Each structure stands twice: as structure tokens, then as C-alpha cells.
């Protein structure tokens, strides 16, 4: 995948998570946050 394709896929995934109506379990939220940090190359404290 190209960088642009990865960016598009990431944005689609973010939209999908934001549309989710039910609350996510804490462990899932932590995984999503870790994926976000990794995808954005942001390892600084929030």
C-alpha cells in the first residue's frame, strides 16, 4: 500500500469507530488508542 492508501484506510477506520453507538470495552479502547498513536507516529504523553 502507498502512504496515501494507508491514510485513506486509516481515515475510514476512524469514521467507522466514531459512528459506533455502543460503548467500547476499556481494553478495546486502549488498543484503538495504541493503533492511533502508532499510525500518527505520536509517542508523546497525551
Biopython code that builds the backbone (N, CA, C, O; Angstrom):
import numpy as np
from Bio.PDB.StructureBuilder import StructureBuilder

atoms = [
    (1, "UNK", "N", (0.835, -1.182, 0.000)),
    (1, "UNK", "CA", (0.000, 0.000, 0.000)),
    (1, "UNK", "C", (0.880, 1.246, 0.000)),
    (1, "UNK", "O", (1.946, 1.290, 0.614)),
    (2, "UNK", "N", (0.400, 2.228, -0.697)),
    (2, "UNK", "CA", (1.106, 3.502, -0.683)),
    (2, "UNK", "C", (0.741, 4.268, 0.587)),
    (2, "UNK", "O", (-0.213, 3.917, 1.282)),
    (3, "UNK", "N", (1.491, 5.293, 0.874)),
    (3, "UNK", "CA", (1.220, 6.126, 2.037)),
    (3, "UNK", "C", (-0.172, 6.749, 1.947)),
    (3, "UNK", "O", (-0.883, 6.857, 2.946)),
    (4, "UNK", "N", (-0.543, 7.152, 0.749)),
    (4, "UNK", "CA", (-1.856, 7.768, 0.547)),
    (4, "UNK", "C", (-2.977, 6.750, 0.782)),
    (4, "UNK", "O", (-3.998, 7.088, 1.381)),
    (5, "UNK", "N", (-2.799, 5.519, 0.323)),
    (5, "UNK", "CA", (-3.804, 4.472, 0.529)),
    (5, "UNK", "C", (-3.949, 4.133, 2.011)),
    (5, "UNK", "O", (-5.055, 3.899, 2.498)),
    (6, "UNK", "N", (-2.829, 4.110, 2.715)),
    (6, "UNK", "CA", (-2.868, 3.848, 4.154)),
    (6, "UNK", "C", (-3.607, 4.966, 4.874)),
    (6, "UNK", "O", (-4.397, 4.704, 5.781)),
    (7, "UNK", "N", (-3.359, 6.207, 4.478)),
    (7, "UNK", "CA", (-4.036, 7.356, 5.083)),
    (7, "UNK", "C", (-5.542, 7.280, 4.861)),
    (7, "UNK", "O", (-6.318, 7.558, 5.775)),
    (8, "UNK", "N", (-5.956, 6.910, 3.667)),
    (8, "UNK", "CA", (-7.383, 6.781, 3.358)),
    (8, "UNK", "C", (-8.008, 5.671, 4.195)),
    (8, "UNK", "O", (-9.091, 5.848, 4.753)),
    (9, "UNK", "N", (-7.332, 4.526, 4.285)),
    (9, "UNK", "CA", (-7.843, 3.405, 5.075)),
    (9, "UNK", "C", (-7.947, 3.780, 6.549)),
    (9, "UNK", "O", (-8.909, 3.410, 7.222)),
    (10, "UNK", "N", (-6.956, 4.517, 7.049)),
    (10, "UNK", "CA", (-6.978, 4.948, 8.444)),
    (10, "UNK", "C", (-8.152, 5.886, 8.702)),
    (10, "UNK", "O", (-8.846, 5.749, 9.709)),
    (11, "UNK", "N", (-8.375, 6.827, 7.809)),
    (11, "UNK", "CA", (-9.491, 7.768, 7.977)),
    (11, "UNK", "C", (-10.836, 7.051, 7.931)),
    (11, "UNK", "O", (-11.753, 7.417, 8.666)),
    (12, "UNK", "N", (-10.968, 6.036, 7.078)),
    (12, "UNK", "CA", (-12.203, 5.248, 7.025)),
    (12, "UNK", "C", (-12.412, 4.493, 8.335)),
    (12, "UNK", "O", (-13.534, 4.403, 8.833)),
    (13, "UNK", "N", (-11.339, 3.957, 8.883)),
    (13, "UNK", "CA", (-11.433, 3.241, 10.155)),
    (13, "UNK", "C", (-11.844, 4.187, 11.277)),
    (13, "UNK", "O", (-12.654, 3.825, 12.131)),
    (14, "UNK", "N", (-11.292, 5.391, 11.279)),
    (14, "UNK", "CA", (-11.654, 6.388, 12.293)),
    (14, "UNK", "C", (-13.137, 6.727, 12.182)),
    (14, "UNK", "O", (-13.827, 6.812, 13.198)),
    (15, "UNK", "N", (-13.629, 6.919, 10.977)),
    (15, "UNK", "CA", (-15.049, 7.220, 10.776)),
    (15, "UNK", "C", (-15.918, 6.075, 11.285)),
    (15, "UNK", "O", (-16.953, 6.307, 11.909)),
    (16, "UNK", "N", (-15.500, 4.854, 11.021)),
    (16, "UNK", "CA", (-16.248, 3.680, 11.462)),
    (16, "UNK", "C", (-16.325, 3.618, 12.985)),
    (16, "UNK", "O", (-17.389, 3.350, 13.542)),
    (17, "UNK", "N", (-15.213, 3.862, 13.652)),
    (17, "UNK", "CA", (-15.194, 3.848, 15.116)),
    (17, "UNK", "C", (-16.060, 4.983, 15.656)),
    (17, "UNK", "O", (-16.786, 4.788, 16.631)),
    (18, "UNK", "N", (-15.997, 6.148, 15.051)),
    (18, "UNK", "CA", (-16.785, 7.289, 15.521)),
    (18, "UNK", "C", (-18.282, 7.081, 15.335)),
    (18, "UNK", "O", (-19.076, 7.643, 16.090)),
    (19, "UNK", "N", (-18.684, 6.288, 14.350)),
    (19, "UNK", "CA", (-20.105, 6.016, 14.117)),
    (19, "UNK", "C", (-20.657, 4.946, 15.053)),
    (19, "UNK", "O", (-21.874, 4.800, 15.171)),
    (20, "UNK", "N", (-19.793, 4.208, 15.708)),
    (20, "UNK", "CA", (-20.210, 3.111, 16.594)),
    (20, "UNK", "C", (-21.031, 3.679, 17.748)),
    (20, "UNK", "O", (-20.602, 4.627, 18.407)),
    (21, "UNK", "N", (-22.200, 3.110, 17.993)),
    (21, "UNK", "CA", (-23.113, 3.664, 19.000)),
    (21, "UNK", "C", (-22.895, 3.098, 20.401)),
    (21, "UNK", "O", (-23.053, 3.823, 21.384)),
    (22, "UNK", "N", (-22.540, 1.835, 20.511)),
    (22, "UNK", "CA", (-22.361, 1.204, 21.817)),
    (22, "UNK", "C", (-20.987, 1.562, 22.391)),
    (22, "UNK", "O", (-20.038, 1.774, 21.636)),
    (23, "UNK", "N", (-20.879, 1.629, 23.712)),
    (23, "UNK", "CA", (-19.562, 1.912, 24.300)),
    (23, "UNK", "C", (-18.604, 0.738, 24.083)),
    (23, "UNK", "O", (-19.011, -0.424, 24.122)),
    (24, "UNK", "N", (-17.351, 1.051, 23.858)),
    (24, "UNK", "CA", (-16.335, 0.018, 23.681)),
    (24, "UNK", "C", (-15.803, -0.403, 25.051)),
    (24, "UNK", "O", (-15.732, 0.418, 25.966)),
    (25, "UNK", "N", (-15.429, -1.680, 25.199)),
    (25, "UNK", "CA", (-14.763, -2.100, 26.444)),
    (25, "UNK", "C", (-13.421, -1.372, 26.589)),
    (25, "UNK", "O", (-12.823, -0.951, 25.598)),
    (26, "UNK", "N", (-12.966, -1.232, 27.813)),
    (26, "UNK", "CA", (-11.728, -0.494, 28.084)),
    (26, "UNK", "C", (-10.534, -1.076, 27.336)),
    (26, "UNK", "O", (-9.702, -0.321, 26.832)),
    (27, "UNK", "N", (-10.431, -2.403, 27.251)),
    (27, "UNK", "CA", (-9.279, -2.996, 26.570)),
    (27, "UNK", "C", (-9.290, -2.680, 25.081)),
    (27, "UNK", "O", (-8.232, -2.508, 24.475)),
    (28, "UNK", "N", (-10.469, -2.603, 24.491)),
    (28, "UNK", "CA", (-10.577, -2.246, 23.074)),
    (28, "UNK", "C", (-10.174, -0.793, 22.860)),
    (28, "UNK", "O", (-9.472, -0.473, 21.900)),
    (29, "UNK", "N", (-10.619, 0.084, 23.752)),
    (29, "UNK", "CA", (-10.241, 1.496, 23.651)),
    (29, "UNK", "C", (-8.729, 1.676, 23.753)),
    (29, "UNK", "O", (-8.149, 2.493, 23.038)),
    (30, "UNK", "N", (-8.099, 0.923, 24.630)),
    (30, "UNK", "CA", (-6.642, 1.015, 24.760)),
    (30, "UNK", "C", (-5.946, 0.552, 23.490)),
    (30, "UNK", "O", (-4.960, 1.155, 23.068)),
    (31, "UNK", "N", (-6.451, -0.515, 22.877)),
    (31, "UNK", "CA", (-5.866, -0.995, 21.622)),
    (31, "UNK", "C", (-6.054, 0.038, 20.514)),
    (31, "UNK", "O", (-5.127, 0.312, 19.752)),
    (32, "UNK", "N", (-7.253, 0.609, 20.426)),
    (32, "UNK", "CA", (-7.508, 1.630, 19.408)),
    (32, "UNK", "C", (-6.590, 2.829, 19.604)),
    (32, "UNK", "O", (-6.065, 3.382, 18.637)),
    (33, "UNK", "N", (-6.398, 3.227, 20.854)),
    (33, "UNK", "CA", (-5.516, 4.359, 21.141)),
    (33, "UNK", "C", (-4.076, 4.028, 20.750)),
    (33, "UNK", "O", (-3.372, 4.869, 20.191)),
    (34, "UNK", "N", (-3.646, 2.816, 21.041)),
    (34, "UNK", "CA", (-2.287, 2.399, 20.668)),
    (34, "UNK", "C", (-2.122, 2.404, 19.156)),
    (34, "UNK", "O", (-1.093, 2.847, 18.645)),
    (35, "UNK", "N", (-3.132, 1.912, 18.432)),
    (35, "UNK", "CA", (-3.074, 1.927, 16.965)),
    (35, "UNK", "C", (-3.025, 3.360, 16.441)),
    (35, "UNK", "O", (-2.288, 3.661, 15.503)),
    (36, "UNK", "N", (-3.815, 4.238, 17.056)),
    (36, "UNK", "CA", (-3.814, 5.647, 16.649)),
    (36, "UNK", "C", (-2.429, 6.263, 16.849)),
    (36, "UNK", "O", (-1.902, 6.933, 15.961)),
    (37, "UNK", "N", (-1.846, 6.027, 18.027)),
    (37, "UNK", "CA", (-0.528, 6.591, 18.319)),
    (37, "UNK", "C", (0.505, 6.064, 17.333)),
    (37, "UNK", "O", (1.372, 6.806, 16.870)),
    (38, "UNK", "N", (0.405, 4.789, 17.019)),
    (38, "UNK", "CA", (1.357, 4.191, 16.087)),
    (38, "UNK", "C", (1.161, 4.752, 14.677)),
    (38, "UNK", "O", (2.129, 5.044, 13.975)),
    (39, "UNK", "N", (-0.088, 4.897, 14.276)),
    (39, "UNK", "CA", (-0.384, 5.387, 12.925)),
    (39, "UNK", "C", (0.028, 6.840, 12.741)),
    (39, "UNK", "O", (0.425, 7.247, 11.649)),
    (40, "UNK", "N", (-0.068, 7.611, 13.799)),
    (40, "UNK", "CA", (0.277, 9.028, 13.699)),
    (40, "UNK", "C", (1.714, 9.300, 14.122)),
    (40, "UNK", "O", (2.149, 10.452, 14.142)),
    (41, "UNK", "N", (2.449, 8.253, 14.457)),
    (41, "UNK", "CA", (3.843, 8.383, 14.900)),
    (41, "UNK", "C", (3.977, 9.351, 16.059)),
    (41, "UNK", "O", (4.951, 10.098, 16.152)),
    (42, "UNK", "N", (3.000, 9.332, 16.930)),
    (42, "UNK", "CA", (2.985, 10.235, 18.075)),
    (42, "UNK", "C", (3.142, 9.416, 19.353)),
    (42, "UNK", "O", (2.193, 8.776, 19.805)),
    (43, "UNK", "N", (4.335, 9.438, 19.929)),
    (43, "UNK", "CA", (4.593, 8.658, 21.137)),
    (43, "UNK", "C", (4.745, 9.552, 22.363)),
    (43, "UNK", "O", (5.202, 9.084, 23.406)),
    (44, "UNK", "N", (4.378, 10.810, 22.264)),
    (44, "UNK", "CA", (4.464, 11.714, 23.405)),
    (44, "UNK", "C", (3.295, 11.461, 24.343)),
    (44, "UNK", "O", (2.282, 10.888, 23.939)),
    (45, "UNK", "N", (3.429, 11.879, 25.576)),
    (45, "UNK", "CA", (2.338, 11.739, 26.533)),
    (45, "UNK", "C", (1.158, 12.591, 26.090)),
    (45, "UNK", "O", (1.342, 13.688, 25.562)),
    (46, "UNK", "N", (-0.073, 12.080, 26.310)),
    (46, "UNK", "CA", (-1.263, 12.851, 25.893)),
    (46, "UNK", "C", (-1.454, 14.101, 26.720)),
    (46, "UNK", "O", (-2.403, 14.851, 26.495)),
]
sb = StructureBuilder()
sb.init_structure("model")
sb.init_model(0)
sb.init_chain("A")
sb.init_seg("    ")
for serial, (resi, resn, name, xyz) in enumerate(atoms, 1):
    if name == "N":
        sb.init_residue(resn, " ", resi, " ")
    sb.init_atom(name, np.array(xyz, "f"), 0.0, 1.0, " ", f" {name:<3s}", serial, name[0])
structure = sb.get_structure()
